[in-house]
Amino acid sequence: MDVKVYEAKGTARIEIDHDICGGYGNCLVVCPAHVFEIINGKSTAPHVERCVLSYRCVESCPTDAIKVMDLRKESYIKRLG
């Protein structure tokens, strides 16, 4: 399992499953904080410290590859499918 984890200490953790990420870039387009980049055809979150926890990335991902955790609440948000 190729899951990439990006974390901003005390704020947000973003997990992207590269086994199912299609690199469509929906997350890149909808993220109001410009957290995401597409690298080698996969979504990455190199700017996780900017995350405002809008969860738009989760909702826009057609493959359900993205999970976001609000570290202040310690709860994951996944797209409801």
N, C-alpha and C positions, 0 to 999 in steps of 0.2 A: 504494500500500500504506500503510495507516494503522496503523503499529505504534508504540505508546507505550512508552517505555523509562523505567524507574525504577531508580535505582542508589543503593545505600548504599556509599560509598567503601570499598573493600577487603574487602567482605563479600559482598553479593548484588546481582545485577541481575535485574530482572523485566521481561520483554517481553510485552506484551499486544497481540495483533493485533485491532484494533477492526473490521477488515473481516469477521472471522468470529465475534467475541465476540457471544454472544446475550444477555448481561446476565442470565443465569439466577441468578447469585449463589451458586453452589455454592462458589466460592473463598472468599467472604465467610463462609460458614457453617463450613467445615472448617478455616480458618486458625487455628492456636492463638495466633498473635501479633497478630491483628486488623490485618493489613496492608492489607486491601482495603476499598473502598467502591464502590458502584454510583452512577455519576454520568451523567445523561442516557442511561440505559439501557445503559451499558457499564461493565465492570469497570475499576477504577483501583487503583493501589497507592501511595497518598499517604504511607503509613507504612512504606515499604520498609526503613527503618533498624531496624525491629522484627523483620524476617524472621529466623527461626531455621532456615531451610532444611529444613523438614519435607517439602516437595514435595507436600503434600496438595492444594494448589491445582491443580497440574499434573495429578494423578491424577483430580481431581473435575471437570475442565473437559470437558463433552461435545463441545465443538467444537475442542479442541486449540489454543485461542487463547493459552495461557499457556506461556512458557518461563522457566525459572529457571536462572541461572548462579551457581555458587559461585565467586566471584572469587578465593578462596584457592586453588582448584584449577583455575580457568579452564576449567571444563567445564559444558556445558548439560545439563539434565535435561528431557526431553520425555516425555510420556505414551506408553507403549507401546500401540499400538492394534492 
